[in-house]
Amino acid sequence: PTPSRLINNRLISIQQWLIQLTSKQMLAIHNQKGRTWALMLMSLILFIGSTNLLGLLPHSFTPTTQLSMNLGMAIPLWAGTVITGFRYKTKASLAHFLPQGTPLPLIPMLVIIETISLFIQPMALAVRLTANITAGHLLIHLIGGATLALINISATTAFITFIILILLTTLEFAVALIQAYVFTLLVSLYLHDNT
């Protein structure tokens, strides 16, 4: 939508700059057919990034720690890219199952391996996001509990673990955004392979 003001405020300007930078980088490798997914990819990265960041607030829940949620995002997006590939580039999509120059005795085994690797892609997307977000939240919870337990025992040790907790929380902010970018970038790469 066009803004009602001639000059945006700083927050809107930073937001527009980040979205343009990300979309330019992510869509640079795509042809015209792949660029039709731009709105979907930008919505995906904003959704995952915002839910990951909201999950870092105290007493909140991060939906991306659930494998079912991540599979619910990964499977339809992956299936969309694969269906697009088979619809518009059938020969190239089928050629992925058998690399050129394969010896005749290895052909059945390679087709099976490539088929398995194709069907593992959405699981890898979902598990990567789930594991990274869950691991960070668990570390924050464990170190926070250790800090509280150490206050009564040793104040200096509690202070050191509190500093570690602050550093880890800062790292988790970065991980929340990086994981959103990685998930979206991998969907974009799957799309590039199929358009």
C-alpha positions in Angstrom: 0.0 0.0 0.0 1.1 3.5 -0.7 1.8 5.6 2.5 -0.3 8.6 3.2 2.8 10.7 4.1 5.5 11.9 1.8 8.2 10.9 4.2 7.9 7.7 6.4 9.0 7.5 10.0 12.2 5.7 10.9 10.5 2.4 11.8 8.6 2.1 8.5 11.7 3.1 6.5 13.8 0.4 8.3 11.1 -2.2 7.7 10.8 -1.3 4.0 14.6 -1.3 3.6 14.9 -4.8 5.3 12.1 -6.3 3.2 13.5 -4.9 0.0 17.0 -6.1 0.8 15.8 -9.6 1.7 13.6 -9.9 -1.3 16.2 -8.6 -3.7 18.8 -11.1 -2.3 16.4 -14.1 -2.2 14.8 -13.5 -5.6 17.9 -12.6 -7.5 18.4 -16.2 -8.6 14.8 -16.8 -9.8 13.3 -16.4 -13.2 10.0 -14.7 -13.8 8.0 -17.8 -12.8 9.9 -18.1 -9.5 9.4 -14.4 -8.7 5.7 -14.9 -8.6 6.4 -16.5 -5.2 7.8 -13.2 -3.8 4.8 -12.4 -1.6 4.7 -15.9 -0.2 8.4 -16.0 0.7 8.3 -12.5 2.3 5.2 -13.4 4.3 6.9 -16.6 5.4 10.1 -15.0 6.6 8.1 -12.3 8.4 5.8 -14.9 10.0 8.6 -17.2 11.2 10.8 -14.3 12.4 8.0 -12.6 14.3 6.8 -15.8 16.0 10.4 -16.7 16.9 11.0 -13.3 18.4 7.6 -13.2 20.3 8.6 -16.6 21.8 11.5 -15.0 23.5 9.2 -12.9 25.7 8.7 -14.2 29.2 5.7 -16.5 29.8 5.1 -16.8 26.1 5.0 -19.8 23.8 6.9 -20.2 20.5 4.8 -22.1 17.9 7.9 -22.9 15.9 9.1 -25.2 18.7 6.4 -27.7 17.6 7.3 -30.1 14.8 3.7 -30.3 13.7 3.6 -26.6 13.1 6.8 -26.6 11.1 5.8 -29.6 9.1 2.5 -27.9 8.4 4.5 -25.0 6.8 7.2 -27.1 5.2 5.1 -29.8 3.4 2.8 -27.6 1.5 5.6 -25.2 0.4 7.8 -28.1 -0.6 4.9 -29.8 -2.4 4.1 -26.5 -4.2 7.7 -26.2 -5.5 7.8 -29.9 -6.6 4.4 -29.7 -8.3 5.5 -26.5 -10.1 8.7 -28.3 -11.3 6.8 -31.3 -12.6 4.2 -29.0 -14.3 6.5 -26.6 -16.0 9.9 -28.4 -16.3 9.0 -32.1 -16.4 12.2 -33.3 -18.1 14.5 -31.3 -15.8 12.6 -32.4 -12.7 12.8 -36.1 -13.7 16.5 -35.6 -14.6 17.2 -34.8 -10.9 16.5 -38.5 -10.2 19.3 -39.7 -12.4 22.6 -37.7 -12.7 24.1 -37.7 -16.2 26.8 -40.3 -16.8 25.6 -42.8 -14.2 26.9 -46.3 -14.8 24.1 -48.7 -15.8 24.3 -51.0 -12.7 23.9 -48.0 -10.4 20.8 -46.6 -12.0 18.1 -48.4 -9.8 20.0 -47.6 -6.6 20.5 -43.9 -7.5 16.9 -43.4 -8.5 15.8 -44.8 -5.1 18.4 -42.6 -3.2 17.3 -39.5 -5.1 13.6 -40.2 -4.5 14.3 -40.6 -0.7 16.3 -37.4 -0.6 13.5 -35.6 -2.4 10.9 -36.7 0.2 13.2 -36.0 3.1 13.5 -32.3 2.2 10.3 -31.1 4.0 11.3 -33.1 7.1 14.8 -31.6 7.1 13.2 -28.1 6.8 10.9 -28.7 9.8 13.3 -30.5 12.0 16.1 -27.9 11.5 13.8 -25.1 12.6 12.3 -27.0 15.5 15.7 -28.2 16.8 17.4 -24.8 16.7 14.6 -22.9 18.4 13.9 -25.6 21.0 17.6 -25.9 21.9 18.0 -22.2 22.4 14.9 -22.0 24.6 16.1 -25.0 26.7 19.5 -23.4 27.2 17.9 -20.1 28.3 15.6 -22.0 30.7 18.4 -24.1 32.2 20.9 -21.3 32.6 18.1 -19.1 34.1 17.3 -21.8 36.6 21.0 -22.3 37.4 21.3 -18.5 38.0 18.4 -18.6 40.5 19.7 -21.6 42.3 23.2 -20.1 42.6 22.0 -16.8 44.1 21.8 -18.3 47.6 25.1 -20.3 47.2 27.5 -17.9 45.6 26.7 -14.4 44.4 29.8 -14.1 42.1 29.0 -17.4 40.4 25.4 -16.3 40.0 26.5 -13.1 38.5 28.7 -14.9 36.0 25.9 -17.2 35.0 23.6 -14.2 34.7 26.1 -12.6 32.2 26.1 -15.9 30.3 22.3 -15.8 30.3 22.3 -12.2 28.9 24.8 -13.2 26.1 22.8 -16.3 25.3 19.5 -14.3 25.1 21.2 -11.9 22.7 22.4 -14.9 20.6 18.8 -16.3 20.6 17.5 -13.0 19.1 20.0 -13.5 16.3 19.1 -17.2 15.9 15.4 -16.4 15.8 15.9 -14.2 12.7 18.6 -16.4 11.1 16.4 -19.5 11.3 13.5 -17.6 9.7 15.9 -16.6 6.9 17.3 -20.1 6.5 13.9 -21.8 6.3 12.7 -19.3 3.7 16.0 -19.4 1.8 15.8 -23.2 1.5 12.2 -23.0 0.3 13.5 -20.5 -2.2 16.3 -22.8 -3.3 13.8 -25.7 -3.8 11.7 -23.3 -5.9 14.8 -22.3 -7.9 15.5 -26.0 -8.7 12.0 -26.5 -10.0 11.4 -23.3 -12.0 
